[in-house]
Amino acid sequence: MEWIEKIKSLKNTEKLDKKLINELIEDIVIDNNSNIKIIFKCEYKYFESLDFINKE
């Protein structure tokens, strides 16, 4: 799975830059209480994989 390899390749990343943010982050949402939620581009694939593992 390509997305897993991409995540693995980032494990030694020490600095968050614009390129990395654009690659990984889909959206950033701030609600009325100033709570911040970061939505990652591969988030749904991650949760899909977890569901699959848990069903097995």
N, CA, C and O atoms as a Tripos MOL2 file, in Angstrom:
@<TRIPOS>MOLECULE
protein
  224   223    56     0     0
PROTEIN
NO_CHARGES

@<TRIPOS>ATOM
      1 N           0.8360   -1.1750    0.0000 N.3       1 MET1
      2 CA          0.0000    0.0000    0.0000 C.3       1 MET1
      3 C           0.8840    1.2420    0.0000 C.2       1 MET1
      4 O           1.7220    1.4330    0.8810 O.2       1 MET1
      5 N           0.6820    2.0470   -0.9720 N.am      2 GLU2
      6 CA          1.5330    3.2190   -1.1780 C.3       2 GLU2
      7 C           1.4640    4.2000   -0.0110 C.2       2 GLU2
      8 O           2.4880    4.7640    0.3750 O.2       2 GLU2
      9 N           0.2950    4.4100    0.5500 N.am      3 TRP3
     10 CA          0.1570    5.3820    1.6290 C.3       3 TRP3
     11 C           0.9230    4.9600    2.8820 C.2       3 TRP3
     12 O           1.4350    5.8070    3.6140 O.2       3 TRP3
     13 N           1.0020    3.6610    3.1260 N.am      4 ILE4
     14 CA          1.7500    3.1720    4.2840 C.3       4 ILE4
     15 C           3.2410    3.4380    4.0850 C.2       4 ILE4
     16 O           3.9290    3.8670    5.0120 O.2       4 ILE4
     17 N           3.7290    3.1860    2.8880 N.am      5 GLU5
     18 CA          5.1410    3.4450    2.5920 C.3       5 GLU5
     19 C           5.4670    4.9310    2.7400 C.2       5 GLU5
     20 O           6.5350    5.2920    3.2340 O.2       5 GLU5
     21 N           4.5520    5.7760    2.3130 N.am      6 LYS6
     22 CA          4.7700    7.2190    2.4410 C.3       6 LYS6
     23 C           4.8710    7.6170    3.9140 C.2       6 LYS6
     24 O           5.7450    8.3990    4.2890 O.2       6 LYS6
     25 N           3.9910    7.0870    4.7370 N.am      7 ILE7
     26 CA          4.0130    7.3870    6.1720 C.3       7 ILE7
     27 C           5.3130    6.8730    6.8010 C.2       7 ILE7
     28 O           5.9440    7.5740    7.5910 O.2       7 ILE7
     29 N           5.7030    5.6590    6.4500 N.am      8 LYS8
     30 CA          6.9430    5.0880    6.9840 C.3       8 LYS8
     31 C           8.1490    5.9490    6.6320 C.2       8 LYS8
     32 O           9.0610    6.1170    7.4420 O.2       8 LYS8
     33 N           8.1470    6.4840    5.4340 N.am      9 SER9
     34 CA          9.2920    7.2860    4.9980 C.3       9 SER9
     35 C           9.4170    8.5940    5.7740 C.2       9 SER9
     36 O          10.4610    9.2460    5.7270 O.2       9 SER9
     37 N           8.3820    8.9740    6.4720 N.am     10 LEU10
     38 CA          8.3880   10.2370    7.2080 C.3      10 LEU10
     39 C           8.7470   10.0830    8.6830 C.2      10 LEU10
     40 O           8.7710   11.0730    9.4150 O.2      10 LEU10
     41 N           9.0220    8.8810    9.1230 N.am     11 LYS11
     42 CA          9.2030    8.6460   10.5570 C.3      11 LYS11
     43 C          10.3830    9.4040   11.1650 C.2      11 LYS11
     44 O          10.3880    9.6540   12.3710 O.2      11 LYS11
     45 N          11.3520    9.7630   10.3860 N.am     12 ASN12
     46 CA         12.4980   10.5050   10.9140 C.3      12 ASN12
     47 C          12.4280   11.9960   10.6210 C.2      12 ASN12
     48 O          13.4180   12.7100   10.7820 O.2      12 ASN12
     49 N          11.2840   12.4600   10.2010 N.am     13 THR13
     50 CA         11.1090   13.8720    9.8890 C.3      13 THR13
     51 C          11.2250   14.7020   11.1560 C.2      13 THR13
     52 O          10.5950   14.4030   12.1710 O.2      13 THR13
     53 N          12.0230   15.7280   11.0860 N.am     14 GLU14
     54 CA         12.2430   16.5810   12.2540 C.3      14 GLU14
     55 C          11.5970   17.9500   12.1090 C.2      14 GLU14
     56 O          11.4530   18.6820   13.0880 O.2      14 GLU14
     57 N          11.2120   18.2930   10.8920 N.am     15 LYS15
     58 CA         10.7060   19.6400   10.6610 C.3      15 LYS15
     59 C           9.4680   19.5820    9.7640 C.2      15 LYS15
     60 O           9.4620   18.9070    8.7340 O.2      15 LYS15
     61 N           8.4530   20.2810   10.1630 N.am     16 LEU16
     62 CA          7.2310   20.3690    9.3800 C.3      16 LEU16
     63 C           7.3520   21.5670    8.4490 C.2      16 LEU16
     64 O           7.4940   22.7030    8.9010 O.2      16 LEU16
     65 N           7.2940   21.3090    7.1470 N.am     17 ASP17
     66 CA          7.3750   22.3990    6.1890 C.3      17 ASP17
     67 C           6.1330   22.4060    5.2970 C.2      17 ASP17
     68 O           5.2830   21.5210    5.3920 O.2      17 ASP17
     69 N           6.0450   23.3980    4.4450 N.am     18 LYS18
     70 CA          4.8620   23.5740    3.6020 C.3      18 LYS18
     71 C           4.6260   22.3670    2.6880 C.2      18 LYS18
     72 O           3.4850   21.9460    2.4970 O.2      18 LYS18
     73 N           5.6790   21.8260    2.1390 N.am     19 LYS19
     74 CA          5.5590   20.6700    1.2530 C.3      19 LYS19
     75 C           4.9610   19.4700    1.9950 C.2      19 LYS19
     76 O           4.0670   18.7990    1.4810 O.2      19 LYS19
     77 N           5.4500   19.2130    3.1800 N.am     20 LEU20
     78 CA          4.9580   18.1010    3.9840 C.3      20 LEU20
     79 C           3.4970   18.3200    4.3910 C.2      20 LEU20
     80 O           2.6860   17.3950    4.3420 O.2      20 LEU20
     81 N           3.1770   19.5280    4.7850 N.am     21 ILE21
     82 CA          1.7900   19.8540    5.1410 C.3      21 ILE21
     83 C           0.8650   19.6080    3.9570 C.2      21 ILE21
     84 O          -0.2010   19.0130    4.1150 O.2      21 ILE21
     85 N           1.2620   20.0610    2.7790 N.am     22 ASN22
     86 CA          0.4370   19.8700    1.5810 C.3      22 ASN22
     87 C           0.2750   18.3920    1.2210 C.2      22 ASN22
     88 O          -0.7620   17.9820    0.6990 O.2      22 ASN22
     89 N           1.2950   17.6110    1.5030 N.am     23 GLU23
     90 CA          1.2500   16.1820    1.2090 C.3      23 GLU23
     91 C           0.3380   15.4210    2.1600 C.2      23 GLU23
     92 O          -0.3380   14.4780    1.7500 O.2      23 GLU23
     93 N           0.3150   15.8160    3.4020 N.am     24 LEU24
     94 CA         -0.3450   15.0260    4.4350 C.3      24 LEU24
     95 C          -1.7110   15.5250    4.9040 C.2      24 LEU24
     96 O          -2.5730   14.7260    5.2700 O.2      24 LEU24
     97 N          -1.9080   16.8320    4.8940 N.am     25 ILE25
     98 CA         -3.0980   17.3930    5.5270 C.3      25 ILE25
     99 C          -4.1520   17.7680    4.4970 C.2      25 ILE25
    100 O          -3.8900   18.4990    3.5420 O.2      25 ILE25
    101 N          -5.3460   17.2470    4.7200 N.am     26 GLU26
    102 CA         -6.4940   17.5610    3.8710 C.3      26 GLU26
    103 C          -7.1340   18.8770    4.3020 C.2      26 GLU26
    104 O          -7.4340   19.7350    3.4710 O.2      26 GLU26
    105 N          -7.3400   19.0270    5.6130 N.am     27 ASP27
    106 CA         -8.0540   20.1960    6.1090 C.3      27 ASP27
    107 C          -7.7270   20.4070    7.5830 C.2      27 ASP27
    108 O          -7.3510   19.4700    8.2880 O.2      27 ASP27
    109 N          -7.8740   21.6350    8.0360 N.am     28 ILE28
    110 CA         -7.7550   21.9680    9.4470 C.3      28 ILE28
    111 C          -9.0320   22.7040    9.8260 C.2      28 ILE28
    112 O          -9.3890   23.7130    9.2180 O.2      28 ILE28
    113 N          -9.7140   22.1780   10.8460 N.am     29 VAL29
    114 CA        -11.0020   22.7320   11.2470 C.3      29 VAL29
    115 C         -10.8770   23.2660   12.6700 C.2      29 VAL29
    116 O         -10.3660   22.5860   13.5600 O.2      29 VAL29
    117 N         -11.3470   24.4850   12.8670 N.am     30 ILE30
    118 CA        -11.3850   25.0890   14.1950 C.3      30 ILE30
    119 C         -12.8460   25.3740   14.5190 C.2      30 ILE30
    120 O         -13.5200   26.1120   13.8000 O.2      30 ILE30
    121 N         -13.3290   24.7780   15.6160 N.am     31 ASP31
    122 CA        -14.7400   24.9570   15.9610 C.3      31 ASP31
    123 C         -14.9440   26.1980   16.8320 C.2      31 ASP31
    124 O         -14.0050   26.9460   17.1040 O.2      31 ASP31
    125 N         -16.1840   26.3970   17.2600 N.am     32 ASN32
    126 CA        -16.5380   27.5830   18.0460 C.3      32 ASN32
    127 C         -15.8370   27.6520   19.3980 C.2      32 ASN32
    128 O         -15.6970   28.7340   19.9690 O.2      32 ASN32
    129 N         -15.3980   26.5100   19.9110 N.am     33 ASN33
    130 CA        -14.6990   26.4720   21.1910 C.3      33 ASN33
    131 C         -13.1830   26.5280   21.0240 C.2      33 ASN33
    132 O         -12.4380   26.2860   21.9740 O.2      33 ASN33
    133 N         -12.7410   26.8400   19.8370 N.am     34 SER34
    134 CA        -11.3170   26.9150   19.4830 C.3      34 SER34
    135 C         -10.6080   25.5690   19.5210 C.2      34 SER34
    136 O          -9.3850   25.5150   19.6430 O.2      34 SER34
    137 N         -11.3670   24.4830   19.4180 N.am     35 ASN35
    138 CA        -10.7740   23.1550   19.2820 C.3      35 ASN35
    139 C         -10.2770   23.0000   17.8560 C.2      35 ASN35
    140 O         -10.9260   23.4410   16.9080 O.2      35 ASN35
    141 N          -9.1380   22.3770   17.7160 N.am     36 ILE36
    142 CA         -8.5370   22.2020   16.3920 C.3      36 ILE36
    143 C          -8.5650   20.7270   16.0170 C.2      36 ILE36
    144 O          -8.1510   19.8690   16.7980 O.2      36 ILE36
    145 N          -9.0580   20.4380   14.8130 N.am     37 LYS37
    146 CA         -9.0470   19.0740   14.2830 C.3      37 LYS37
    147 C          -8.2840   19.0900   12.9730 C.2      37 LYS37
    148 O          -8.5810   19.8730   12.0710 O.2      37 LYS37
    149 N          -7.3040   18.2200   12.8860 N.am     38 ILE38
    150 CA         -6.5250   18.0940   11.6570 C.3      38 ILE38
    151 C          -6.9990   16.8420   10.9390 C.2      38 ILE38
    152 O          -7.0010   15.7530   11.5140 O.2      38 ILE38
    153 N          -7.3950   16.9940    9.7000 N.am     39 ILE39
    154 CA         -7.8690   15.8750    8.8910 C.3      39 ILE39
    155 C          -6.7720   15.5360    7.8890 C.2      39 ILE39
    156 O          -6.4070   16.3440    7.0350 O.2      39 ILE39
    157 N          -6.2610   14.3230    8.0210 N.am     40 PHE40
    158 CA         -5.1670   13.8870    7.1640 C.3      40 PHE40
    159 C          -5.6990   13.2630    5.8730 C.2      40 PHE40
    160 O          -6.7800   12.6740    5.8610 O.2      40 PHE40
    161 N          -4.9470   13.3920    4.8060 N.am     41 LYS41
    162 CA         -5.3770   12.8760    3.5060 C.3      41 LYS41
    163 C          -5.5710   11.3670    3.5070 C.2      41 LYS41
    164 O          -6.4590   10.8690    2.8150 O.2      41 LYS41
    165 N          -4.7840   10.6380    4.2470 N.am     42 CYS42
    166 CA         -4.9010    9.1760    4.2550 C.3      42 CYS42
    167 C          -5.6780    8.6610    5.4710 C.2      42 CYS42
    168 O          -5.6840    7.4590    5.7360 O.2      42 CYS42
    169 N          -6.3190    9.5440    6.1930 N.am     43 GLU43
    170 CA         -7.0080    9.1760    7.4230 C.3      43 GLU43
    171 C          -8.0510    8.0740    7.1960 C.2      43 GLU43
    172 O          -8.1110    7.1130    7.9630 O.2      43 GLU43
    173 N          -8.8590    8.2080    6.1640 N.am     44 TYR44
    174 CA         -9.9060    7.2120    5.9200 C.3      44 TYR44
    175 C          -9.3040    5.8420    5.6040 C.2      44 TYR44
    176 O          -9.8740    4.8170    5.9780 O.2      44 TYR44
    177 N          -8.1680    5.8180    4.9250 N.am     45 LYS45
    178 CA         -7.5160    4.5390    4.6250 C.3      45 LYS45
    179 C          -6.9990    3.8880    5.9020 C.2      45 LYS45
    180 O          -7.0630    2.6690    6.0640 O.2      45 LYS45
    181 N          -6.4970    4.7030    6.7900 N.am     46 TYR46
    182 CA         -6.0080    4.2040    8.0660 C.3      46 TYR46
    183 C          -7.1470    3.5670    8.8640 C.2      46 TYR46
    184 O          -7.0090    2.4560    9.3740 O.2      46 TYR46
    185 N          -8.2650    4.2720    8.9670 N.am     47 PHE47
    186 CA         -9.3950    3.7490    9.7250 C.3      47 PHE47
    187 C         -10.0250    2.5370    9.0360 C.2      47 PHE47
    188 O         -10.5020    1.6220    9.7070 O.2      47 PHE47
    189 N         -10.0300    2.5280    7.7260 N.am     48 GLU48
    190 CA        -10.4940    1.3550    6.9810 C.3      48 GLU48
    191 C          -9.6320    0.1360    7.3160 C.2      48 GLU48
    192 O         -10.1470   -0.9600    7.5350 O.2      48 GLU48
    193 N          -8.3460    0.3380    7.3520 N.am     49 SER49
    194 CA         -7.4210   -0.7510    7.6740 C.3      49 SER49
    195 C          -7.6390   -1.2500    9.0990 C.2      49 SER49
    196 O          -7.6280   -2.4560    9.3450 O.2      49 SER49
    197 N          -7.8340   -0.3380   10.0220 N.am     50 LEU50
    198 CA         -8.1000   -0.7410   11.4040 C.3      50 LEU50
    199 C          -9.3920   -1.5530   11.5090 C.2      50 LEU50
    200 O          -9.4380   -2.5620   12.2120 O.2      50 LEU50
    201 N         -10.4230   -1.1190   10.8190 N.am     51 ASP51
    202 CA        -11.6900   -1.8680   10.8180 C.3      51 ASP51
    203 C         -11.4900   -3.2820   10.2740 C.2      51 ASP51
    204 O         -12.0050   -4.2510   10.8320 O.2      51 ASP51
    205 N         -10.7520   -3.3850    9.2010 N.am     52 PHE52
    206 CA        -10.4870   -4.6820    8.6130 C.3      52 PHE52
    207 C          -9.7500   -5.5900    9.5890 C.2      52 PHE52
    208 O         -10.1150   -6.7540    9.7600 O.2      52 PHE52
    209 N          -8.7230   -5.0610   10.2220 N.am     53 ILE53
    210 CA         -7.9340   -5.8290   11.1870 C.3      53 ILE53
    211 C          -8.8070   -6.2710   12.3520 C.2      53 ILE53
    212 O          -8.7170   -7.4150   12.7970 O.2      53 ILE53
    213 N          -9.6340   -5.3910   12.8380 N.am     54 ASN54
    214 CA        -10.4850   -5.7180   13.9840 C.3      54 ASN54
    215 C         -11.5500   -6.7670   13.6600 C.2      54 ASN54
    216 O         -11.9900   -7.4980   14.5470 O.2      54 ASN54
    217 N         -11.9550   -6.8400   12.4190 N.am     55 LYS55
    218 CA        -12.9620   -7.8300   12.0030 C.3      55 LYS55
    219 C         -12.3520   -9.2130   11.8260 C.2      55 LYS55
    220 O         -13.0530  -10.2200   11.9250 O.2      55 LYS55
    221 N         -11.0680   -9.2650   11.5690 N.am     56 GLU56
    222 CA        -10.3940  -10.5490   11.3300 C.3      56 GLU56
    223 C         -10.0670  -11.2740   12.5920 C.2      56 GLU56
    224 O          -9.4990  -12.3660   12.5480 O.2      56 GLU56
@<TRIPOS>BOND
     1     1     2 1
     2     2     3 1
     3     3     4 2
     4     3     5 am
     5     5     6 1
     6     6     7 1
     7     7     8 2
     8     7     9 am
     9     9    10 1
    10    10    11 1
    11    11    12 2
    12    11    13 am
    13    13    14 1
    14    14    15 1
    15    15    16 2
    16    15    17 am
    17    17    18 1
    18    18    19 1
    19    19    20 2
    20    19    21 am
    21    21    22 1
    22    22    23 1
    23    23    24 2
    24    23    25 am
    25    25    26 1
    26    26    27 1
    27    27    28 2
    28    27    29 am
    29    29    30 1
    30    30    31 1
    31    31    32 2
    32    31    33 am
    33    33    34 1
    34    34    35 1
    35    35    36 2
    36    35    37 am
    37    37    38 1
    38    38    39 1
    39    39    40 2
    40    39    41 am
    41    41    42 1
    42    42    43 1
    43    43    44 2
    44    43    45 am
    45    45    46 1
    46    46    47 1
    47    47    48 2
    48    47    49 am
    49    49    50 1
    50    50    51 1
    51    51    52 2
    52    51    53 am
    53    53    54 1
    54    54    55 1
    55    55    56 2
    56    55    57 am
    57    57    58 1
    58    58    59 1
    59    59    60 2
    60    59    61 am
    61    61    62 1
    62    62    63 1
    63    63    64 2
    64    63    65 am
    65    65    66 1
    66    66    67 1
    67    67    68 2
    68    67    69 am
    69    69    70 1
    70    70    71 1
    71    71    72 2
    72    71    73 am
    73    73    74 1
    74    74    75 1
    75    75    76 2
    76    75    77 am
    77    77    78 1
    78    78    79 1
    79    79    80 2
    80    79    81 am
    81    81    82 1
    82    82    83 1
    83    83    84 2
    84    83    85 am
    85    85    86 1
    86    86    87 1
    87    87    88 2
    88    87    89 am
    89    89    90 1
    90    90    91 1
    91    91    92 2
    92    91    93 am
    93    93    94 1
    94    94    95 1
    95    95    96 2
    96    95    97 am
    97    97    98 1
    98    98    99 1
    99    99   100 2
   100    99   101 am
   101   101   102 1
   102   102   103 1
   103   103   104 2
   104   103   105 am
   105   105   106 1
   106   106   107 1
   107   107   108 2
   108   107   109 am
   109   109   110 1
   110   110   111 1
   111   111   112 2
   112   111   113 am
   113   113   114 1
   114   114   115 1
   115   115   116 2
   116   115   117 am
   117   117   118 1
   118   118   119 1
   119   119   120 2
   120   119   121 am
   121   121   122 1
   122   122   123 1
   123   123   124 2
   124   123   125 am
   125   125   126 1
   126   126   127 1
   127   127   128 2
   128   127   129 am
   129   129   130 1
   130   130   131 1
   131   131   132 2
   132   131   133 am
   133   133   134 1
   134   134   135 1
   135   135   136 2
   136   135   137 am
   137   137   138 1
   138   138   139 1
   139   139   140 2
   140   139   141 am
   141   141   142 1
   142   142   143 1
   143   143   144 2
   144   143   145 am
   145   145   146 1
   146   146   147 1
   147   147   148 2
   148   147   149 am
   149   149   150 1
   150   150   151 1
   151   151   152 2
   152   151   153 am
   153   153   154 1
   154   154   155 1
   155   155   156 2
   156   155   157 am
   157   157   158 1
   158   158   159 1
   159   159   160 2
   160   159   161 am
   161   161   162 1
   162   162   163 1
   163   163   164 2
   164   163   165 am
   165   165   166 1
   166   166   167 1
   167   167   168 2
   168   167   169 am
   169   169   170 1
   170   170   171 1
   171   171   172 2
   172   171   173 am
   173   173   174 1
   174   174   175 1
   175   175   176 2
   176   175   177 am
   177   177   178 1
   178   178   179 1
   179   179   180 2
   180   179   181 am
   181   181   182 1
   182   182   183 1
   183   183   184 2
   184   183   185 am
   185   185   186 1
   186   186   187 1
   187   187   188 2
   188   187   189 am
   189   189   190 1
   190   190   191 1
   191   191   192 2
   192   191   193 am
   193   193   194 1
   194   194   195 1
   195   195   196 2
   196   195   197 am
   197   197   198 1
   198   198   199 1
   199   199   200 2
   200   199   201 am
   201   201   202 1
   202   202   203 1
   203   203   204 2
   204   203   205 am
   205   205   206 1
   206   206   207 1
   207   207   208 2
   208   207   209 am
   209   209   210 1
   210   210   211 1
   211   211   212 2
   212   211   213 am
   213   213   214 1
   214   214   215 1
   215   215   216 2
   216   215   217 am
   217   217   218 1
   218   218   219 1
   219   219   220 2
   220   219   221 am
   221   221   222 1
   222   222   223 1
   223   223   224 2
@<TRIPOS>SUBSTRUCTURE
     1 MET1         2 RESIDUE 1 A MET
     2 GLU2         6 RESIDUE 1 A GLU
     3 TRP3        10 RESIDUE 1 A TRP
     4 ILE4        14 RESIDUE 1 A ILE
     5 GLU5        18 RESIDUE 1 A GLU
     6 LYS6        22 RESIDUE 1 A LYS
     7 ILE7        26 RESIDUE 1 A ILE
     8 LYS8        30 RESIDUE 1 A LYS
     9 SER9        34 RESIDUE 1 A SER
    10 LEU10       38 RESIDUE 1 A LEU
    11 LYS11       42 RESIDUE 1 A LYS
    12 ASN12       46 RESIDUE 1 A ASN
    13 THR13       50 RESIDUE 1 A THR
    14 GLU14       54 RESIDUE 1 A GLU
    15 LYS15       58 RESIDUE 1 A LYS
    16 LEU16       62 RESIDUE 1 A LEU
    17 ASP17       66 RESIDUE 1 A ASP
    18 LYS18       70 RESIDUE 1 A LYS
    19 LYS19       74 RESIDUE 1 A LYS
    20 LEU20       78 RESIDUE 1 A LEU
    21 ILE21       82 RESIDUE 1 A ILE
    22 ASN22       86 RESIDUE 1 A ASN
    23 GLU23       90 RESIDUE 1 A GLU
    24 LEU24       94 RESIDUE 1 A LEU
    25 ILE25       98 RESIDUE 1 A ILE
    26 GLU26      102 RESIDUE 1 A GLU
    27 ASP27      106 RESIDUE 1 A ASP
    28 ILE28      110 RESIDUE 1 A ILE
    29 VAL29      114 RESIDUE 1 A VAL
    30 ILE30      118 RESIDUE 1 A ILE
    31 ASP31      122 RESIDUE 1 A ASP
    32 ASN32      126 RESIDUE 1 A ASN
    33 ASN33      130 RESIDUE 1 A ASN
    34 SER34      134 RESIDUE 1 A SER
    35 ASN35      138 RESIDUE 1 A ASN
    36 ILE36      142 RESIDUE 1 A ILE
    37 LYS37      146 RESIDUE 1 A LYS
    38 ILE38      150 RESIDUE 1 A ILE
    39 ILE39      154 RESIDUE 1 A ILE
    40 PHE40      158 RESIDUE 1 A PHE
    41 LYS41      162 RESIDUE 1 A LYS
    42 CYS42      166 RESIDUE 1 A CYS
    43 GLU43      170 RESIDUE 1 A GLU
    44 TYR44      174 RESIDUE 1 A TYR
    45 LYS45      178 RESIDUE 1 A LYS
    46 TYR46      182 RESIDUE 1 A TYR
    47 PHE47      186 RESIDUE 1 A PHE
    48 GLU48      190 RESIDUE 1 A GLU
    49 SER49      194 RESIDUE 1 A SER
    50 LEU50      198 RESIDUE 1 A LEU
    51 ASP51      202 RESIDUE 1 A ASP
    52 PHE52      206 RESIDUE 1 A PHE
    53 ILE53      210 RESIDUE 1 A ILE
    54 ASN54      214 RESIDUE 1 A ASN
    55 LYS55      218 RESIDUE 1 A LYS
    56 GLU56      222 RESIDUE 1 A GLU
